[in-house]
């Protein structure tokens, strides 16, 4: 797209050209505005519009409604929390306010780096010991072991994220194909429906003992690829989170426009092509709605499962802190609560972004 | 360099995961790890807190944990087959004393009326359970249950609490093969609560008192919700407390690892008691880290540094509240095991009469002073321990002692005679039939 205005020297740009360029920019902004909103960057849109020279006043109003009000609400929440928390006296001292929680977040942050330093020292000691062993006996078998210290808060976040994605992925692999089959065949749907209705409301706390026993019995290996606790948590997440995807997929597939199906029939499309070319694309919006719900459920379930089974992750962090019962425990637990909430929010946003990107649908 | 002899005790498994419960008496594990005693033996140990004693024992049996901080009764109970049936051994006794019995504030106020005061205006310790009996009787008269908690059916705490209650004439209840709640005929109803949850459960009013290790008695004082009435030191002076347990299977496959771990733990115990507890403050700092006990340092220090705070402000010297090495604390005496077995028999966890020989055999199956002495010998040879610190010629039985709150004499070689000398509890051929005690 090489236009005259781009080649022409700047001094010669006419008003008309400037107006045209501004309009182009405004069109671009309008195009990305929806996406920015999804990513939670909505406040950037009015700012960009102001930058392109649109009249300031309506944009400021827009900025106020889209960003100012939520910020105000958060500020009011923080102030209310800060004032009321000290009034609640628990046996571990007063309930921590925003300042203490922020401070403990800093402590956890510092703790992470202190632990990393310890890890480095651990590895250096290991190297020295290995070198000494080799010096004594050149044929000695030496190896480097992973660090044996405690996982930090950030390690726990990563563990939880890996587990939830593993469980979610596994759930999706089961739920989408099953949902498609259910949607296409009334018989299968009727057959599976009662099972879905019964298993859907089961709490992770009920699944966990069963999953634990079964995995312990079946997953026996001297040197397993995944830790047993990881497998147990992930399967529990799968069992609890696959239902929204399954149900939404089935509904999505079942409600495809009959004309489309008929077209497929007229063209005598083979089953596989029919599914890939007609069924999946037209039911994608509902499938994604299901996936979003599933991921949200999975994240919630995971924390509960980790707390109960003491499997590594954010849930274990919360439980360990509760058991510690130190004066900083409550503030640390609140840091974890906010972290869990923010991560849950971000996960939802990511899924929404995928939904919009894949389905071009305006409904959310 | 006599490296040929050394090669014999190379650990077979070097990467280990040890479990523990958040209690100050897990200290030897934390110290051996933080001070590098494990690494000195070529062991790379991860220490992981467990949710409760049941989870911990199950994980040792299934092999998820290579070894763990255990209640002395757990390896014995598992080997005898109470609850879980599995063969667990111990080459290392972790400490002496360290528990306390705490009652709710309201109960304390009632009890205090019946407790004599000394010339200094303070209550006379040790406090007997007779004072509590008056409160329990009142509850009974009003038809209300008197609930108390301990940490596990096979725990020292269960037996100590029962011992104290029984010495004051309060029946703590029997176990039977068909009813393992342990509440048959009980004046008070004992139930299980994991240690760190004790203060919260007391605060919620679910229980009126509990027996637990530190820092959970001091925590009740600091929180102002309960009053520790007695320490286990006063119930049985220098009683054995936790042990370090391995599954027998693990020991057979990895004898070198068990030996190396025992060496590191002995050194940790020695460090904890060295120079009259000079290292205790440092130990407190380590234990206060969130990955170990995690409670505030001042709470842990209350008991770890030789004092114990009873009622708020009533802080008394108990220099031997936590013993990790003195008095041969780490040597696994058969007589300690036999005492636990007598209590299991006394309260019906072992339903039938057993011969004195059976007590001896069972103790020898679980307690392994032979492994302990092998580790000690290696440490002495390496110059890391003093020869005088170990009972080389012991036959595994301590001398008979009467240092109990009720003054009854215990001789580990005569368990049945000991059972007969206790007033409340099963003895001779007695057993439970339904909710009744019958002879044969």
Interface residues (C-beta under 8 A of the other chain):
Chain A: X91 X92 X125 X126 X129 X136 X145 X148 X149 X150 X216 X228 X310 X319 X320 X321 X322 X323 X324 X325 X326 X327 X329 X332
Chain B: X3 X14 X15 X22 X33 X36 X39 X42 X44 X45 X46 X49 X50 X51 X55 X62 X64 X196 X197 X199 X200 X203 X219 X223 X224 X225 X288 X290 X291 X293 X294 X295 X296 X299
